[in-house]
Amino acid sequence: MLVLSRKKGQSIIIGNDIEISVIDIQGEQVRIGINAPRTVAVYRKEVYEEIINENREAATIPVNPEIIKGIKINRNENQKYGEEENKS
Amino acid sequence: MQLNTKHFGVIEVDEKEILYFPSGIPGFENVRKFVLLGRQEADSPFFWLQCVDKPDLAFVVTDPFYIKEDYYVDVDDEEIAEIEINDPENVLTLAIVTIPEDIRFMTVNLKAPVLINMKNNMGKQVIMKNDTFPVRYYILTGGSEPPR
């Protein structure tokens, strides 16, 4: 990993079009500004990791597909698309 | 073509039904081809996103709009440029379901829906920037975690 020291107001350029700036430092908290093309997805790492972990868990299906088919969702809160309507 | 599936053995699928995910999905970046199985069955809200190249990999998916009436997808156009969505009418929105052994605790990921462009069969899982919808929405209790 490349490690750089930056002060408040200073930036790092990655490639041609990504700029990461240190906006503010308050104790242990650093505010970071990111300028990147909108096609570059930027996420907090913990959010991205949460999705990865959830996907990995979802890929492990411990029950029989027939059980899944039989699961009925209680949609009382969503009367608009309630079962009664679907039947009619 | 013949397709080896995780739960349904070898089945026949039309190659035209293969969905292509240019970036894979987070955690499975190297798998690109999937098919949807069981979507035509009207008696269950759940169906399958089966990986074509890896028979062992399949996800249970559902229609998030069925699970949560006021659901919506909020992503930048640029994020879905990769799958060339021009018309929202042609997008199939799916949400991945996580099923633990105790199915009372099954959840659906509403924060990161899978979008499929039905015009060109390209798909992508997108992660919404806002926290309106949770990664773990408990299906059987309308959102909140059921008592243990």
gemmi code that builds the backbone of each chain (N, CA, C; Angstrom):
import gemmi

chains = {
    "A": [
        ("MET", (0.836, -1.210, 0.000), (0.000, 0.000, 0.000), (0.864, 1.251, 0.000)),
        ("LEU", (0.502, 2.165, -0.839), (1.194, 3.463, -0.865), (0.632, 4.334, 0.261)),
        ("VAL", (1.500, 4.876, 1.060), (1.046, 5.725, 2.163), (1.564, 7.148, 1.959)),
        ("LEU", (0.651, 8.100, 1.953), (1.021, 9.503, 1.765), (0.510, 10.322, 2.945)),
        ("SER", (1.276, 11.316, 3.344), (0.780, 12.234, 4.363), (0.214, 13.469, 3.686)),
        ("ARG", (-0.963, 13.869, 4.109), (-1.595, 15.056, 3.545), (-2.118, 15.933, 4.669)),
        ("LYS", (-2.114, 17.225, 4.430), (-2.692, 18.142, 5.407), (-4.073, 18.580, 4.941)),
        ("LYS", (-4.794, 19.199, 5.857), (-6.100, 19.749, 5.511), (-5.971, 20.647, 4.285)),
        ("GLY", (-6.853, 20.449, 3.306), (-6.840, 21.257, 2.095), (-6.005, 20.659, 0.971)),
        ("GLN", (-5.199, 19.654, 1.283), (-4.374, 19.043, 0.242), (-5.098, 17.856, -0.403)),
        ("SER", (-4.595, 17.459, -1.560), (-5.295, 16.424, -2.342), (-4.339, 15.349, -2.838)),
        ("ILE", (-4.952, 14.307, -3.363), (-4.226, 13.255, -4.076), (-4.944, 13.066, -5.399)),
        ("ILE", (-4.190, 12.896, -6.473), (-4.801, 12.605, -7.770), (-4.525, 11.140, -8.110)),
        ("ILE", (-5.568, 10.421, -8.499), (-5.403, 9.032, -8.933), (-5.777, 8.979, -10.410)),
        ("GLY", (-4.831, 8.525, -11.226), (-5.073, 8.514, -12.663), (-5.282, 9.933, -13.154)),
        ("ASN", (-6.116, 10.084, -14.171), (-6.322, 11.407, -14.749), (-7.477, 12.148, -14.115)),
        ("ASP", (-8.398, 11.390, -13.550), (-9.666, 12.045, -13.262), (-10.248, 11.760, -11.889)),
        ("ILE", (-9.438, 11.255, -10.978), (-9.956, 11.051, -9.622), (-9.122, 11.881, -8.649)),
        ("GLU", (-9.808, 12.733, -7.907), (-9.121, 13.568, -6.931), (-9.721, 13.315, -5.552)),
        ("ILE", (-8.846, 13.074, -4.596), (-9.294, 12.844, -3.223), (-8.690, 13.940, -2.354)),
        ("SER", (-9.547, 14.716, -1.686), (-9.082, 15.862, -0.911), (-9.386, 15.663, 0.567)),
        ("VAL", (-8.480, 16.141, 1.385), (-8.741, 16.180, 2.821), (-9.432, 17.510, 3.097)),
        ("ILE", (-10.715, 17.449, 3.421), (-11.503, 18.662, 3.601), (-11.311, 19.222, 5.014)),
        ("ASP", (-11.344, 18.301, 5.980), (-11.277, 18.761, 7.363), (-10.808, 17.617, 8.257)),
        ("ILE", (-10.161, 17.988, 9.335), (-9.723, 16.983, 10.316), (-10.192, 17.453, 11.685)),
        ("GLN", (-10.965, 16.623, 12.346), (-11.438, 16.946, 13.698), (-11.140, 15.754, 14.580)),
        ("GLY", (-10.090, 15.819, 15.354), (-9.735, 14.696, 16.223), (-9.483, 13.453, 15.389)),
        ("GLU", (-10.311, 12.400, 15.611), (-10.110, 11.138, 14.904), (-10.882, 11.085, 13.585)),
        ("GLN", (-11.643, 12.129, 13.319), (-12.498, 12.105, 12.136), (-11.911, 12.948, 11.011)),
        ("VAL", (-11.841, 12.351, 9.835), (-11.342, 13.077, 8.672), (-12.469, 13.180, 7.657)),
        ("ARG", (-12.711, 14.382, 7.155), (-13.704, 14.532, 6.082), (-12.959, 14.521, 4.757)),
        ("ILE", (-13.417, 13.630, 3.880), (-12.715, 13.429, 2.614), (-13.636, 13.798, 1.462)),
        ("GLY", (-13.117, 14.564, 0.538), (-13.882, 14.898, -0.662), (-13.380, 14.066, -1.828)),
        ("ILE", (-14.310, 13.557, -2.627), (-13.918, 12.728, -3.768), (-14.489, 13.316, -5.038)),
        ("ASN", (-13.619, 13.605, -5.971), (-14.042, 14.032, -7.293), (-13.703, 12.916, -8.259)),
        ("ALA", (-14.736, 12.281, -8.812), (-14.472, 11.176, -9.732), (-15.552, 11.174, -10.797)),
        ("PRO", (-15.270, 10.603, -11.972), (-16.330, 10.479, -12.976), (-17.499, 9.716, -12.375)),
        ("ARG", (-18.697, 10.041, -12.800), (-19.861, 9.430, -12.173), (-19.989, 7.952, -12.491)),
        ("THR", (-19.230, 7.481, -13.465), (-19.261, 6.043, -13.755), (-18.436, 5.250, -12.740)),
        ("VAL", (-17.613, 5.963, -11.961), (-16.833, 5.279, -10.923), (-17.688, 5.203, -9.658)),
        ("ALA", (-17.959, 3.987, -9.229), (-18.780, 3.822, -8.030), (-17.914, 4.038, -6.799)),
        ("VAL", (-18.391, 4.881, -5.899), (-17.658, 5.150, -4.657), (-18.559, 4.764, -3.490)),
        ("TYR", (-18.072, 3.868, -2.644), (-18.851, 3.449, -1.477), (-17.983, 3.514, -0.241)),
        ("ARG", (-18.617, 3.729, 0.898), (-17.923, 3.451, 2.154), (-17.591, 1.968, 2.150)),
        ("LYS", (-16.373, 1.633, 2.551), (-15.951, 0.234, 2.441), (-16.861, -0.704, 3.222)),
        ("GLU", (-17.301, -0.278, 4.396), (-18.120, -1.192, 5.196), (-19.459, -1.488, 4.527)),
        ("VAL", (-19.960, -0.521, 3.747), (-21.216, -0.760, 3.025), (-20.998, -1.805, 1.934)),
        ("TYR", (-19.921, -1.643, 1.186), (-19.619, -2.582, 0.101), (-19.386, -3.986, 0.664)),
        ("GLU", (-18.649, -4.032, 1.778), (-18.377, -5.337, 2.395), (-19.647, -5.980, 2.928)),
        ("GLU", (-20.550, -5.151, 3.410), (-21.814, -5.689, 3.907), (-22.585, -6.374, 2.773)),
        ("ILE", (-22.561, -5.747, 1.600), (-23.265, -6.327, 0.448), (-22.585, -7.631, 0.024)),
        ("ILE", (-21.253, -7.625, 0.004), (-20.514, -8.844, -0.344), (-20.863, -9.970, 0.631)),
        ("ASN", (-20.830, -9.653, 1.917), (-21.125, -10.677, 2.918), (-22.546, -11.193, 2.786)),
        ("GLU", (-23.466, -10.281, 2.512), (-24.868, -10.678, 2.369), (-25.035, -11.582, 1.146)),
        ("ASN", (-24.370, -11.229, 0.049), (-24.448, -12.056, -1.161), (-23.884, -13.451, -0.898)),
        ("ARG", (-22.764, -13.502, -0.173), (-22.159, -14.816, 0.105), (-23.090, -15.655, 0.959)),
        ("GLU", (-23.730, -14.989, 1.914), (-24.653, -15.732, 2.773), (-25.884, -16.183, 1.976)),
        ("ALA", (-26.341, -15.299, 1.102), (-27.527, -15.624, 0.292), (-27.255, -16.802, -0.635)),
        ("ALA", (-25.988, -16.965, -1.027), (-25.630, -18.059, -1.937), (-25.643, -19.407, -1.232)),
        ("THR", (-25.682, -19.368, 0.085), (-25.749, -20.605, 0.862), (-27.206, -20.807, 1.250)),
        ("ILE", (-27.846, -21.734, 0.607), (-29.269, -21.945, 0.881), (-29.435, -23.279, 1.594)),
        ("PRO", (-29.704, -23.231, 2.898), (-29.680, -24.472, 3.668), (-30.963, -25.288, 3.570)),
        ("VAL", (-31.968, -24.747, 2.902), (-33.250, -25.476, 2.898), (-33.634, -25.946, 1.497)),
        ("ASN", (-34.512, -26.907, 1.463), (-35.030, -27.509, 0.254), (-35.837, -26.483, -0.572)),
        ("PRO", (-35.643, -26.470, -1.888), (-36.388, -25.513, -2.732), (-37.896, -25.618, -2.575)),
        ("GLU", (-38.376, -26.807, -2.264), (-39.828, -26.972, -2.098), (-40.331, -26.162, -0.902)),
        ("ILE", (-39.490, -26.084, 0.142), (-39.864, -25.299, 1.322), (-39.967, -23.819, 0.940)),
        ("ILE", (-39.015, -23.375, 0.141), (-39.021, -21.967, -0.270), (-40.286, -21.646, -1.060)),
        ("LYS", (-40.640, -22.577, -1.949), (-41.861, -22.377, -2.743), (-43.091, -22.229, -1.865)),
        ("GLY", (-43.075, -22.953, -0.742), (-44.258, -22.985, 0.109), (-44.373, -21.820, 1.073)),
        ("ILE", (-43.339, -20.977, 1.133), (-43.369, -19.874, 2.099), (-44.406, -18.844, 1.671)),
        ("LYS", (-45.288, -18.548, 2.602), (-46.301, -17.535, 2.292), (-45.942, -16.247, 3.017)),
        ("ILE", (-45.978, -15.181, 2.300), (-45.647, -13.896, 2.899), (-46.919, -13.257, 3.435)),
        ("ASN", (-46.837, -12.828, 4.700), (-47.965, -12.120, 5.285), (-47.869, -10.656, 4.858)),
        ("ARG", (-48.769, -10.266, 4.023), (-48.657, -8.912, 3.477), (-49.805, -8.032, 3.957)),
        ("ASN", (-50.205, -8.241, 5.204), (-51.309, -7.453, 5.755), (-51.070, -5.965, 5.642)),
        ("GLU", (-49.792, -5.593, 5.797), (-49.488, -4.165, 5.768), (-49.632, -3.588, 4.362)),
        ("ASN", (-49.612, -4.490, 3.405), (-49.646, -4.026, 2.023), (-50.939, -4.466, 1.353)),
        ("GLN", (-52.040, -4.015, 1.897), (-53.341, -4.472, 1.438), (-53.552, -4.275, -0.057)),
        ("LYS", (-52.943, -3.252, -0.567), (-53.164, -2.914, -1.966), (-52.923, -4.099, -2.903)),
        ("TYR", (-51.869, -4.866, -2.572), (-51.582, -6.019, -3.410), (-51.887, -7.298, -2.652)),
        ("GLY", (-52.817, -7.208, -1.700), (-53.103, -8.333, -0.816), (-53.576, -9.561, -1.569)),
        ("GLU", (-53.508, -10.703, -0.869), (-53.839, -11.978, -1.505), (-55.263, -11.997, -2.024)),
        ("GLU", (-56.173, -11.382, -1.276), (-57.563, -11.399, -1.696), (-57.718, -10.805, -3.084)),
        ("GLU", (-57.012, -9.724, -3.275), (-57.110, -9.060, -4.579), (-56.530, -9.925, -5.692)),
        ("ASN", (-55.401, -10.577, -5.351), (-54.751, -11.406, -6.358), (-55.634, -12.547, -6.822)),
        ("LYS", (-56.462, -13.036, -5.883), (-57.303, -14.180, -6.214), (-58.448, -13.775, -7.141)),
        ("SER", (-58.890, -12.536, -6.997), (-60.072, -12.140, -7.764), (-59.744, -11.903, -9.223)),
    ],
    "B": [
        ("MET", (-29.900, -25.277, -24.654), (-28.695, -25.882, -24.073), (-29.032, -26.534, -22.733)),
        ("GLN", (-28.179, -27.491, -22.360), (-28.355, -28.173, -21.082), (-27.689, -27.345, -19.986)),
        ("LEU", (-28.387, -27.217, -18.889), (-27.827, -26.433, -17.789), (-27.874, -27.251, -16.506)),
        ("ASN", (-26.715, -27.290, -15.852), (-26.609, -27.991, -14.588), (-26.972, -27.006, -13.472)),
        ("THR", (-27.962, -27.327, -12.668), (-28.405, -26.367, -11.648), (-28.199, -26.910, -10.244)),
        ("LYS", (-28.203, -26.002, -9.302), (-27.950, -26.398, -7.923), (-29.095, -27.233, -7.352)),
        ("HIS", (-30.319, -26.818, -7.657), (-31.453, -27.448, -6.980), (-32.354, -28.266, -7.893)),
        ("PHE", (-32.165, -28.138, -9.194), (-33.132, -28.768, -10.089), (-32.487, -29.736, -11.075)),
        ("GLY", (-31.249, -30.141, -10.786), (-30.563, -31.081, -11.659), (-30.266, -30.455, -13.013)),
        ("VAL", (-30.208, -31.306, -14.034), (-29.922, -30.794, -15.373), (-31.245, -30.409, -16.039)),
        ("ILE", (-31.289, -29.177, -16.515), (-32.510, -28.729, -17.184), (-32.149, -28.124, -18.535)),
        ("GLU", (-33.151, -27.936, -19.348), (-32.953, -27.375, -20.673), (-33.316, -25.890, -20.619)),
        ("VAL", (-32.405, -25.028, -21.041), (-32.758, -23.607, -21.139), (-32.410, -23.075, -22.525)),
        ("ASP", (-33.168, -22.101, -22.923), (-32.929, -21.439, -24.200), (-31.769, -20.456, -24.014)),
        ("GLU", (-30.800, -20.512, -24.887), (-29.637, -19.614, -24.751), (-30.032, -18.145, -24.773)),
        ("LYS", (-31.165, -17.874, -25.393), (-31.647, -16.487, -25.444), (-32.036, -15.958, -24.067)),
        ("GLU", (-32.207, -16.877, -23.122), (-32.611, -16.458, -21.777), (-31.433, -16.147, -20.860)),
        ("ILE", (-30.226, -16.347, -21.364), (-29.061, -16.130, -20.507), (-28.866, -14.628, -20.252)),
        ("LEU", (-28.675, -14.308, -18.983), (-28.471, -12.921, -18.574), (-26.981, -12.707, -18.353)),
        ("TYR", (-26.489, -11.573, -18.833), (-25.066, -11.297, -18.737), (-24.819, -10.155, -17.754)),
        ("PHE", (-24.018, -10.427, -16.727), (-23.659, -9.427, -15.724), (-22.211, -9.009, -15.970)),
        ("PRO", (-21.981, -7.864, -16.629), (-20.608, -7.487, -17.012), (-19.642, -7.407, -15.830)),
        ("SER", (-20.127, -7.030, -14.656), (-19.242, -6.918, -13.489), (-19.454, -8.048, -12.487)),
        ("GLY", (-20.159, -9.081, -12.869), (-20.511, -10.094, -11.887), (-21.399, -9.466, -10.832)),
        ("ILE", (-21.389, -10.010, -9.637), (-22.052, -9.310, -8.543), (-21.072, -9.264, -7.363)),
        ("PRO", (-21.186, -8.265, -6.486), (-20.207, -8.132, -5.408), (-20.036, -9.441, -4.617)),
        ("GLY", (-18.793, -9.850, -4.488), (-18.499, -11.120, -3.827), (-18.331, -12.260, -4.823)),
        ("PHE", (-18.896, -12.067, -6.019), (-18.807, -13.077, -7.085), (-18.510, -12.360, -8.410)),
        ("GLU", (-17.415, -11.623, -8.402), (-17.129, -10.742, -9.539), (-16.838, -11.516, -10.828)),
        ("ASN", (-16.453, -12.779, -10.686), (-16.030, -13.519, -11.878), (-17.127, -14.344, -12.533)),
        ("VAL", (-18.312, -14.312, -11.963), (-19.382, -15.041, -12.629), (-20.274, -14.042, -13.371)),
        ("ARG", (-20.494, -14.305, -14.624), (-21.136, -13.302, -15.483), (-22.485, -13.750, -16.025)),
        ("LYS", (-22.694, -15.059, -16.106), (-23.902, -15.529, -16.786), (-24.863, -16.187, -15.804)),
        ("PHE", (-26.099, -15.752, -15.893), (-27.139, -16.312, -15.024), (-28.395, -16.594, -15.847)),
        ("VAL", (-29.261, -17.411, -15.288), (-30.614, -17.528, -15.842), (-31.611, -17.435, -14.690)),
        ("LEU", (-32.787, -16.952, -15.007), (-33.863, -16.909, -14.018), (-34.693, -18.176, -14.161)),
        ("LEU", (-34.884, -18.850, -13.030), (-35.677, -20.080, -13.060), (-36.908, -19.927, -12.179)),
        ("GLY", (-38.024, -20.416, -12.665), (-39.226, -20.479, -11.835), (-40.017, -19.191, -11.765)),
        ("ARG", (-39.662, -18.230, -12.599), (-40.357, -16.952, -12.519), (-41.801, -17.053, -13.009)),
        ("GLN", (-42.043, -18.029, -13.835), (-43.389, -18.167, -14.412), (-44.374, -18.792, -13.422)),
        ("GLU", (-43.815, -19.426, -12.387), (-44.719, -20.091, -11.441), (-45.434, -19.066, -10.572)),
        ("ALA", (-46.725, -19.053, -10.690), (-47.504, -17.990, -10.056), (-47.723, -18.218, -8.561)),
        ("ASP", (-47.511, -19.453, -8.105), (-47.894, -19.750, -6.719), (-46.818, -19.388, -5.692)),
        ("SER", (-45.652, -18.928, -6.137), (-44.616, -18.564, -5.178), (-43.998, -17.227, -5.562)),
        ("PRO", (-43.790, -16.363, -4.556), (-43.142, -15.078, -4.869), (-41.626, -15.222, -5.056)),
        ("PHE", (-41.112, -16.417, -4.820), (-39.662, -16.603, -4.899), (-39.270, -17.362, -6.153)),
        ("PHE", (-38.182, -16.939, -6.760), (-37.633, -17.713, -7.867), (-36.109, -17.682, -7.779)),
        ("TRP", (-35.442, -18.146, -8.808), (-34.016, -18.432, -8.698), (-33.203, -17.707, -9.748)),
        ("LEU", (-32.091, -17.142, -9.284), (-31.092, -16.610, -10.200), (-29.947, -17.619, -10.167)),
        ("GLN", (-29.924, -18.460, -11.194), (-28.965, -19.572, -11.236), (-27.779, -19.181, -12.111)),
        ("CYS", (-26.584, -19.404, -11.583), (-25.383, -19.132, -12.361), (-25.213, -20.211, -13.432)),
        ("VAL", (-24.866, -19.796, -14.637), (-24.748, -20.739, -15.745), (-23.445, -21.532, -15.661)),
        ("ASP", (-22.363, -20.846, -15.320), (-21.059, -21.509, -15.343), (-20.760, -22.292, -14.070)),
        ("LYS", (-21.401, -21.890, -12.992), (-21.158, -22.571, -11.714), (-22.468, -23.142, -11.210)),
        ("PRO", (-22.698, -24.425, -11.438), (-23.969, -25.026, -11.025), (-24.254, -24.834, -9.535)),
        ("ASP", (-23.193, -24.758, -8.728), (-23.368, -24.649, -7.292), (-23.851, -23.283, -6.829)),
        ("LEU", (-23.827, -22.321, -7.724), (-24.153, -20.959, -7.300), (-25.546, -20.565, -7.781)),
        ("ALA", (-26.419, -20.336, -6.831), (-27.771, -19.884, -7.166), (-28.278, -19.012, -6.027)),
        ("PHE", (-29.044, -18.015, -6.387), (-29.641, -17.130, -5.396), (-31.157, -17.241, -5.469)),
        ("VAL", (-31.770, -17.150, -4.307), (-33.217, -16.998, -4.298), (-33.497, -15.512, -4.460)),
        ("VAL", (-34.373, -15.170, -5.366), (-34.703, -13.760, -5.587), (-36.216, -13.569, -5.541)),
        ("THR", (-36.587, -12.324, -5.354), (-38.016, -12.015, -5.328), (-38.232, -10.617, -5.903)),
        ("ASP", (-39.495, -10.271, -6.043), (-39.862, -8.952, -6.549), (-39.966, -8.002, -5.347)),
        ("PRO", (-39.045, -7.046, -5.215), (-39.069, -6.177, -4.022), (-40.344, -5.337, -3.923)),
        ("PHE", (-40.969, -5.064, -5.044), (-42.206, -4.278, -5.020), (-43.360, -5.086, -4.443)),
        ("TYR", (-43.224, -6.393, -4.526), (-44.222, -7.264, -3.898), (-43.996, -7.309, -2.390)),
        ("ILE", (-42.737, -7.307, -1.990), (-42.392, -7.387, -0.562), (-42.731, -6.074, 0.143)),
        ("LYS", (-42.422, -4.981, -0.508), (-42.636, -3.675, 0.112), (-43.288, -2.752, -0.902)),
        ("GLU", (-44.501, -2.399, -0.595), (-45.335, -1.672, -1.547), (-44.723, -0.337, -1.972)),
        ("ASP", (-44.066, 0.350, -1.010), (-43.538, 1.682, -1.320), (-42.061, 1.639, -1.731)),
        ("TYR", (-41.643, 0.496, -2.201), (-40.236, 0.354, -2.602), (-39.939, 1.174, -3.858)),
        ("TYR", (-38.742, 1.673, -3.930), (-38.293, 2.291, -5.182), (-36.786, 2.122, -5.304)),
        ("VAL", (-36.292, 2.271, -6.515), (-34.857, 2.164, -6.769), (-34.337, 3.545, -7.113)),
        ("ASP", (-33.291, 3.940, -6.398), (-32.718, 5.262, -6.613), (-31.223, 5.119, -6.901)),
        ("VAL", (-30.880, 5.125, -8.186), (-29.460, 5.061, -8.556), (-29.173, 6.062, -9.667)),
        ("ASP", (-27.919, 6.462, -9.742), (-27.506, 7.375, -10.811), (-27.561, 6.660, -12.163)),
        ("ASP", (-27.927, 7.399, -13.183), (-27.937, 6.839, -14.536), (-26.566, 6.266, -14.907)),
        ("GLU", (-25.520, 6.964, -14.463), (-24.172, 6.531, -14.825), (-23.852, 5.147, -14.267)),
        ("GLU", (-24.447, 4.864, -13.110), (-24.160, 3.569, -12.487), (-24.726, 2.408, -13.283)),
        ("ILE", (-25.798, 2.697, -14.012), (-26.409, 1.616, -14.779), (-26.140, 1.760, -16.273)),
        ("ALA", (-25.215, 2.682, -16.596), (-24.833, 2.864, -18.003), (-24.278, 1.556, -18.570)),
        ("GLU", (-23.590, 0.814, -17.701), (-22.968, -0.448, -18.089), (-23.962, -1.442, -18.687)),
        ("ILE", (-25.198, -1.407, -18.219), (-26.168, -2.362, -18.762), (-27.152, -1.663, -19.714)),
        ("GLU", (-26.775, -0.444, -20.080), (-27.437, 0.271, -21.187), (-28.938, 0.447, -21.003)),
        ("ILE", (-29.321, 0.789, -19.784), (-30.745, 1.021, -19.559), (-31.139, 2.386, -20.117)),
        ("ASN", (-32.041, 2.381, -21.062), (-32.538, 3.642, -21.614), (-33.972, 3.910, -21.202)),
        ("ASP", (-34.670, 2.837, -20.967), (-36.082, 2.963, -20.686), (-36.415, 2.145, -19.431)),
        ("PRO", (-36.814, 2.823, -18.353), (-37.094, 2.102, -17.109), (-38.174, 1.026, -17.274)),
        ("GLU", (-38.999, 1.169, -18.292), (-40.054, 0.195, -18.549), (-39.495, -1.210, -18.787)),
        ("ASN", (-38.276, -1.260, -19.313), (-37.708, -2.558, -19.673), (-36.880, -3.188, -18.565)),
        ("VAL", (-36.918, -2.570, -17.389), (-36.066, -3.068, -16.310), (-36.847, -4.009, -15.395)),
        ("LEU", (-36.262, -5.165, -15.184), (-36.799, -6.084, -14.183), (-35.979, -5.889, -12.906)),
        ("THR", (-36.666, -5.585, -11.819), (-35.976, -5.361, -10.547), (-36.169, -6.574, -9.649)),
        ("LEU", (-35.052, -7.095, -9.169), (-35.088, -8.258, -8.288), (-34.361, -7.928, -6.998)),
        ("ALA", (-34.707, -8.639, -5.942), (-33.965, -8.484, -4.698), (-33.527, -9.869, -4.233)),
        ("ILE", (-32.299, -9.934, -3.734), (-31.734, -11.221, -3.325), (-32.187, -11.571, -1.914)),
        ("VAL", (-32.622, -12.804, -1.763), (-33.163, -13.271, -0.489), (-32.099, -14.108, 0.229)),
        ("THR", (-31.948, -13.847, 1.516), (-31.045, -14.662, 2.336), (-31.898, -15.547, 3.238)),
        ("ILE", (-31.656, -16.849, 3.151), (-32.490, -17.790, 3.894), (-31.621, -18.562, 4.895)),
        ("PRO", (-31.842, -18.305, 6.171), (-31.116, -19.085, 7.173), (-31.844, -20.400, 7.441)),
        ("GLU", (-31.268, -21.256, 8.267), (-31.926, -22.538, 8.542), (-33.307, -22.334, 9.165)),
        ("ASP", (-33.393, -21.360, 10.047), (-34.691, -21.015, 10.612), (-35.319, -19.958, 9.712)),
        ("ILE", (-36.244, -20.402, 8.882), (-36.708, -19.515, 7.824), (-37.494, -18.311, 8.335)),
        ("ARG", (-37.853, -18.329, 9.622), (-38.523, -17.137, 10.166), (-37.632, -15.901, 10.029)),
        ("PHE", (-36.332, -16.151, 9.954), (-35.391, -15.035, 9.909), (-34.925, -14.718, 8.488)),
        ("MET", (-35.667, -15.168, 7.521), (-35.249, -14.864, 6.151), (-35.378, -13.365, 5.878)),
        ("THR", (-34.420, -12.872, 5.115), (-34.388, -11.436, 4.823), (-34.238, -11.217, 3.319)),
        ("VAL", (-34.515, -10.006, 2.915), (-34.308, -9.642, 1.515), (-33.484, -8.359, 1.488)),
        ("ASN", (-32.562, -8.305, 0.562), (-31.660, -7.160, 0.458), (-32.318, -6.078, -0.403)),
        ("LEU", (-32.893, -5.084, 0.264), (-33.582, -4.017, -0.475), (-32.632, -2.866, -0.811)),
        ("LYS", (-31.470, -2.847, -0.179), (-30.523, -1.760, -0.441), (-29.770, -1.979, -1.761)),
        ("ALA", (-29.587, -3.248, -2.105), (-28.794, -3.558, -3.302), (-29.586, -4.456, -4.252)),
        ("PRO", (-30.531, -3.862, -4.991), (-31.338, -4.658, -5.911), (-30.538, -5.076, -7.151)),
        ("VAL", (-31.018, -6.126, -7.776), (-30.439, -6.573, -9.043), (-31.336, -6.044, -10.157)),
        ("LEU", (-30.738, -5.265, -11.059), (-31.513, -4.710, -12.168), (-31.174, -5.478, -13.441)),
        ("ILE", (-32.201, -5.843, -14.174), (-31.983, -6.556, -15.430), (-32.665, -5.794, -16.559)),
        ("ASN", (-31.853, -5.469, -17.546), (-32.379, -4.814, -18.733), (-32.951, -5.899, -19.643)),
        ("MET", (-34.272, -5.953, -19.707), (-34.918, -7.041, -20.449), (-34.724, -6.907, -21.965)),
        ("LYS", (-34.286, -5.731, -22.395), (-34.062, -5.527, -23.832), (-32.804, -6.240, -24.319)),
        ("ASN", (-31.756, -6.183, -23.481), (-30.498, -6.799, -23.926), (-29.994, -7.901, -22.989)),
        ("ASN", (-30.820, -8.244, -21.983), (-30.476, -9.305, -21.031), (-29.196, -9.039, -20.245)),
        ("MET", (-28.932, -7.774, -19.973), (-27.772, -7.456, -19.149), (-28.230, -7.090, -17.738)),
        ("GLY", (-27.406, -7.480, -16.774), (-27.807, -7.257, -15.385), (-26.689, -6.726, -14.527)),
        ("LYS", (-27.102, -6.144, -13.407), (-26.142, -5.569, -12.474), (-26.806, -5.429, -11.107)),
        ("GLN", (-26.021, -5.717, -10.077), (-26.504, -5.424, -8.727), (-26.018, -4.028, -8.370)),
        ("VAL", (-26.938, -3.160, -8.019), (-26.568, -1.784, -7.671), (-26.741, -1.578, -6.167)),
        ("ILE", (-25.925, -0.693, -5.620), (-26.013, -0.404, -4.186), (-26.508, 1.027, -4.039)),
        ("MET", (-27.666, 1.174, -3.410), (-28.197, 2.527, -3.254), (-27.376, 3.303, -2.229)),
        ("LYS", (-27.151, 4.570, -2.530), (-26.314, 5.392, -1.654), (-27.036, 5.767, -0.356)),
        ("ASN", (-28.340, 5.925, -0.458), (-29.068, 6.327, 0.749), (-29.429, 5.097, 1.588)),
        ("ASP", (-29.847, 5.361, 2.816), (-30.152, 4.257, 3.728), (-31.656, 4.062, 3.895)),
        ("THR", (-32.404, 4.411, 2.865), (-33.857, 4.273, 2.941), (-34.273, 2.819, 3.164)),
        ("PHE", (-33.599, 1.912, 2.452), (-33.970, 0.502, 2.547), (-32.801, -0.311, 3.082)),
        ("PRO", (-33.103, -1.275, 3.945), (-32.025, -2.025, 4.603), (-31.479, -3.182, 3.764)),
        ("VAL", (-30.279, -3.610, 4.112), (-29.692, -4.807, 3.510), (-30.466, -6.041, 3.970)),
        ("ARG", (-30.928, -5.963, 5.245), (-31.681, -7.101, 5.780), (-33.086, -6.668, 6.176)),
        ("TYR", (-33.998, -6.882, 5.277), (-35.405, -6.587, 5.538), (-36.089, -7.925, 5.807)),
        ("TYR", (-36.608, -8.075, 7.020), (-37.206, -9.364, 7.403), (-38.548, -9.537, 6.702)),
        ("ILE", (-38.592, -10.515, 5.842), (-39.736, -10.683, 4.949), (-41.019, -11.047, 5.695)),
        ("LEU", (-40.892, -11.948, 6.648), (-42.115, -12.514, 7.224), (-42.752, -11.622, 8.287)),
        ("THR", (-42.045, -10.586, 8.700), (-42.596, -9.695, 9.729), (-42.754, -8.272, 9.216)),
        ("GLY", (-42.627, -8.093, 7.916), (-42.786, -6.753, 7.365), (-41.637, -5.829, 7.717)),
        ("GLY", (-40.456, -6.360, 7.904), (-39.283, -5.514, 8.058), (-38.498, -5.712, 9.329)),
        ("SER", (-39.195, -5.709, 10.469), (-38.448, -5.746, 11.725), (-38.034, -7.174, 12.084)),
        ("GLU", (-36.974, -7.263, 12.860), (-36.456, -8.575, 13.233), (-37.457, -9.300, 14.130)),
        ("PRO", (-37.803, -10.550, 13.785), (-38.758, -11.273, 14.618), (-38.125, -11.629, 15.962)),
        ("PRO", (-38.941, -11.829, 17.016), (-38.381, -12.208, 18.312), (-37.708, -13.571, 18.237)),
        ("ARG", (-36.585, -13.716, 18.923), (-35.850, -14.983, 18.904), (-36.404, -15.930, 19.951)),
    ],
}
model = gemmi.Model(1)
for chain_id, residues in chains.items():
    chain = gemmi.Chain(chain_id)
    for i, (resn, *xyz) in enumerate(residues, 1):
        res = gemmi.Residue()
        res.name, res.seqid = resn, gemmi.SeqId(i, " ")
        for name, pos in zip(("N", "CA", "C"), xyz):
            atom = gemmi.Atom()
            atom.name, atom.element = name, gemmi.Element(name[0])
            atom.pos, atom.b_iso = gemmi.Position(*pos), 0.0
            res.add_atom(atom)
        chain.add_residue(res)
    model.add_chain(chain)
structure = gemmi.Structure()
structure.add_model(model)
structure.setup_entities()
